[in-house]
Amino acid sequence: MTYLFCIIFIKILLIYISLKYFIISRNYTVKKLKYSNLLYVPFFNISKKCTVTTSTHFGRHL
């Protein structure tokens, strides 16, 4: 269950990052970039937790 959630989350994260870089390349204002960074921090924290859970998940099967 957690493993499946992590795969979905990572896919969403990749889409989010690509959108973020697209916005940066479009030369948006600094204020909007600061706001997107505030959103990015919790995403990064969850993705770190997911990396740990997926690695332990694979570790159990080895």
N, C-alpha and C positions, 0 to 999 in steps of 0.2 A: 504493500500500500504506500508506504513512505517512499520506496524506490521509484514507483510509478509517478508519484507526485513530483519528485525531483526531476525526472525526465521532462515532464510537462513544463515545470518551472524553468528549467534551463533553456528550453525552446523559446519560452516567452521572454526570458532574459536576453537571448541573442537577438530577437526581434527588437526589443527595447533599445539595446545598445546600438544596433544598426540605424534605428530611427534617430537616436540621440546624435550620432555622428553626422547623419544627414542634415539635421537641424543646424549643427555647428557649421557644416559646409555651406549652408544657406546664409551664413553671416547674420544670425539672430542677435538680439541685444544681450548684453552681459546679464541683465536682470533675469531674463528667461533661462539663461544657462545656469545661473545660481540656483534657480528654482528646480531645474532638472537634476542638479547635483544632490539636492535635498531628497529627491525621490530615489536617486541612484544608491544612496548609502544603505537604506534598509534592504534593497534588492541584493546588494553585495553581501551583506551579513547573512541573509538566508541562503544565498548560493554557496557560501563558505560552509554552512551547516550541511547543505545537501551534498557537497563534495565529500565531506567526512562520512555521511551516512551511506553514500553509494560505494565508497572505498571499503568500508567495513562490511557492507553487503556482499561485495565481490570477495573479500577476504574470507568470509565464512564458507563460501562455496569452493574455495581452493583446497 
